[in-house]
Amino acid sequence: MFSSPSLPRVIYRFDRFELFPDVEEMRKDGALVPLAPQPFRLLLFLVERAGVLVTREEIQDALWGVGTFVSFEQGINAVIRRIRFALHEDAEVPRFLQTLPRRGYCFIAPVERIEVMPLTAATPLDLPKQVPPSVSPLPVSPLHERRFGLARAWAIVAITLLVTHGPLGTHPAANPGEVLRVSISPVVRDGSSTDLDPGEIADELRSRLGQVLPGRIRVAGVDDPADLRIVAALWKDLDSSGVNASMIETSSGRRVWSETFRRSGETSDFTVEVAIRVSRAVVDRYVPSVRRNRSLRAGISPAAVARYREAREILARPLAERYCDRALELLDEAVRLEPRFAEAWSAIGEIWTERAMAKTGESQRSAIRAAHSALDRALAADPQFAEALNNRGLVLMVFARSFHEAETLIRKAIAADPSFVDPHINLAALLAATGRHDEAVAEMRRAQSIDPASTIHSPIMACIYLMGRRYGDAYAEYRAALTARRPRESVRWEMMSSAIAAARWDDAARSLSSILGDVVEIPRDVPDRGVEFRKHLRRLESAVAAKEPAGVDPYTLAWLHAQTGNADLAFAALERAAQVPSQRAIFAFVDPRLDPIRSDPRFAGHLARFGRAVTDEGAPETVEPTKATGLAGSL
C-alpha cells in the first residue's frame, strides 16, 4: 500500500522509533522492528491521536469494523500486548501507551509528523532525503532532544545501575543565571475519594523541587508571581487510583506537559515517585545541562591540543558510538608531542579504567595497570588536576578496595574543582559503601545541585537509599528511573531487590513478573508469603545461572542466591566477585540483600576479600550491618 506519487509521504517519529504508514513498517534507529499488520494499524491509530484518549469502542471499530463483537480480553488486549512487546515497554511503567482502565488508551510520548515527497525507486526506504521534511507537531509536545551524559566516573563504577537518558522537552532550557519560579497549586480530588493525601503530595512536590537546584529553581507560594505552575488532581476508579499532573506556563496559560501516574505499592512511595517524576519533567524542559569546559594548560602545542580535543569528542558520544581505539591513538599522539600533558594522560587513564570494568582475568589486570600508569603520569604533571585525582581514586576504590586512600584523592578532586560533578557522585558511592548513609545522601544532593539534568535521571540515589535500608525511598526512585528513555534492565532487578529486602511481596512480585515476562502472584492467605515468593525467585535464579559467568555479574548472583536461601551458591558467587573484581561488590559491607548469609561463619572471611571500610578518621574498620530485615528474617 504505497502513497500516491502526487502526495507527500508521512512518517511519524517518537523516541527512537519511526512509523512508515505507506508500507506498514516500524523502525528503531533505522532497523526494522517486526510488527504484524493488525498491531501496526492500532499503533498508528493511537499515534495519530497522540495525547488524546482513544476508547475501546473506537479501537474495536477501527480494527474490526462497526458492529463486530470481539472479546476485549482476547482481541484488543492481545494486540496491545504485541505492541508493548515491540516497543519493549512495561505496562506497569508506560512510556508510550497509557492504559485508562475501562475507558481506553492514550499514546503519551511526544510525536513528530514528518512529510516528505514520495520516494523514487532508487531511494532507500529509510533514507528520505530528497526534499527537506516538513515537520508538524501533534497535539502533544514536539520532540526536542537534549542529551545529558551521566557523570562518567560513576557510570563506570555502576554501569548496570545507571540510565542514559535523553529527555524530551517542550521548550529550550532557561538561560543561565535565570531563576525559574515554580508554584504548586493545591492538589484537588477529581471525584471519588482516595486514600492519597493531597497535602502530602503538594508538600513532597515542593520539597523535591526545592532540592533540585536552589539557585535556578525557586518554589513560589500559591499566590506569588510564578513562571510555571504545577497543577495536580487525585483520581480513583474501580481498579486503582493515581494522580494527574500538568505544567502550565503562567505567561501564556498553555499546558506544556501532563502525565497520568497510576498508583503502585505503598502510598508514601507513590507520593515520592510522583514528586521525582514531576521534578524531572521540570528539569528536562527548563534546566540546561552543565557543559564542563576543560581549560587546558598553557604552553601545550596546538597539534597536541587538536588531537586531545578530537579524542574528547569521541569520548563524549554514547557508549555504543564510541571508538575508543581511535581516541587512544589520538591521545597517544598528544602525549608523544607533549609528555607532560596532564589532561591527555588523564583521558588515557579514563579509557583504561572503563575497559577494566568490562573485562575479566588477565585482560582486566592489564587494563588496571595501564590505568594506574596513565593516571600517575597525569598527577606527576599536575598534582592538583581534579580529573586525574578523581579517576585515580575511582581505580583505588573499585579495584584495590582501598577506601581510605580513595576517599582522600576524591576529596582532593572536589577541593581542586568544586563544580566538577563526577567526584561528588563517586564520593557518595564510597560513603554509602562504608556505611555513612546520611553523608552519602547529602553528597548526592550536592551533585544534583551542580548538575540536576544529569544526576536526576539516574538510579544512583536509589542505590544509596537501598544500601541505607531506606527501602521505600529506594523503590520510589527505581520506579521513577524506569520511566527514563532507555532504562537498563538491571533497574528492574534493583527495584525488585528493594521490595524483597522490605518484605513487600506484592511489589516484589510485580517486579519479578516484569523480569520473567510472566505473571507472578503471591497469595495473601499462605502461611509465609516470603517462602512462596522464594519459589518464584528460584525460577529467575535458574534462568540466569545458564548465562553465568559471562552474561551475569557474579555479585548479582551472590545476592540472588542469598535471597533464595542458597548459601553455598551465594558464597561461591562472592568468591568470583572478589576475583573479577565486581565493581558493585564495593557495597558488600552494607548491602541488605546479603543479610540472609551475614550470620554464616564463612561471611567474615569472604568480606575480607572485598577490602576494609573506614571510619571518619580513616582507621580501617569493618562495617557492622544493622539488623537483618525482609527475607533475612522470613526465609
C-alpha positions, 0 to 999 in steps of 0.5 A: 500500500504505497502513497500516491506519487502526487502526495507527500509521504508521512512518517511519524517519529517518537523516541527512537522509533519511526512509523512508515504508514505507506508500507506498514513498517516500524523502525528503531534507529533505522532497523526494522522492528517486526510488527504484524499488520493488525498491531501496526494499524492500532499503533498508528491509530493511537499515534495519530491521536497522540495525547488524546484518549482513544476508547475501546469502542473506537479501537474495536471499530477501527480494527474490526469494523462497526458492529463486530463483537470481539472479546476485549480480553482476547482481541484488543488486549492481545494486540496491545500486548504485541505492541508493548512487546515491540516497543519493549515497554512495561505496562506497569511503567508506560512510556508510550501507551497509557492504559485508562482502565475501562475507558481506553488508551492514550499514546503519551510520548511526544510525536513528530509528523514528518512529510516528505515527497514520495520516494523514487525507486532508487531511494532507500526506504529509510533514507528520505532525503530528497526534499527537506521534511516538513515537520508538524507537531501533534497535539502533544509536545514536539520532540526536542532532544537534549542529551545529558551524559551521566557523570562518567566516573560513576557510570563506570563504577555502576554501569548496570545501575545507571540510565542514559537518558535523553529527555524530551522537552517542550521548550529550550532550557532557561538561560543561565543565571535565570531563576525559574519560579515554580508554584504548586497549586493545591492538589484537588480530588477529581471525584471519588475519594482516595486514600492519597493525601493531597497535602502530602503530595503538594508538600513532597512536590515542593520539597523535591523541587526545592532540592533540585537546584536552589539557585535556578529553581525557586518554589513560589507560594500559591499566590506569588508571581510564578513562571510555571505552575504545577497543577495536580488532581487525585483520581480513583476508579474501580481498579486503582487510583493515581494522580494527574499532573500538568505544567502550565506556563503562567505567561501564556496559560498553555499546558506544556506537559501532563502525565497520568501516574497510576498508583503502585505499592505503598502510598508514601512511595507513590507520593515520592515517585510522583514528586521525582517524576514531576521534578524531572519533567521540570528539569528536562524542559527548563534546566540546561545541562552543565557543559564542563569546559576543560581549560587546558594548560598553557604552553601545550602545542596546538597539534597536541591540543587538536588531537586531545580535543578530537579524542574528547569528542569521541569520548563524549558520544554514547557508549555504543558510538564510541571508538575508543581505539581511535581516541587512544591513538589520538591521545597517544599522539598528544602525549608523544608531542607533549609528555607532560600533558596532564589532561591527555594522560588523564583521558588515557587513564579514563579509557583504561579504567572503563575497559577494566570494568568490562573485562575479566582475568588477565585482560582486566589486570592489564587494563588496571595497570595501564590505568594506574600508569596513565593516571600517575603520569597525569598527577606527576604533571599536575598534582592538583588536576581534579580529573586525574585525582578523581579517576585515580581514586575511582581505580583505588576504590573499585579495584584495590578496595582501598577506601581510605586512600580513595576517599582522600584523592576524591576529596582532593578532586572536589577541593581542586574543582568544586563544580566538577560533578563526577567526584561528588557522585563517586564520593557518595558511592564510597560513603554509602559503601562504608556505611555513612548513609546520611553523608552519602545522601547529602553528597548526592544532593550536592551533585544534583545541585551542580548538575540536576539534568544529569544526576536526576535521571539516574538510579544512583540515589536509589542505590544509596537509599537501598544500601541505607535500608531506606527501602521505600525511598529506594523503590520510589526512585527505581520506579521513577528511573524506569520511566527514563528513555532507555532504562537498563534492565538491571533497574528492574532487578534493583527495584525488585531487590528493594521490595524483597529486602522490605518484605513487600511481596506484592511489589516484589512480585510485580517486579519479578513478573516484569523480569520473567515476562510472566505473571507472578502472584503471591497469595495473601492467605499462605502461611509465609508469603516470603517462602512462596515468593522464594519459589518464584525467585528460584525460577529467575535464579535458574534462568540466569545461572545458564548465562553465568559467568559471562552474561551475569555479574557474579555479585548479582548472583551472590545476592540472588542466591542469598535471597533464595536461601542458597548459601553455598551458591551465594558464597561461591558467587562472592568468591568470583566477585572478589576475583573479577573484581565486581565493581558493585561488590564495593557495597558488600559491607552494607548491602541488605540483600546479603543479610540472609548469609551475614550470620554464616561463619564463612561471611567474615572471611569472604568480606575480607576479600572485598577490602576494609571500610573506614571510619571518619578518621580513616582507621580501617574498620569493618562495617557492622550491618544493622539488623537483618530485615525482609527475607533475612528474617522470613526465609 
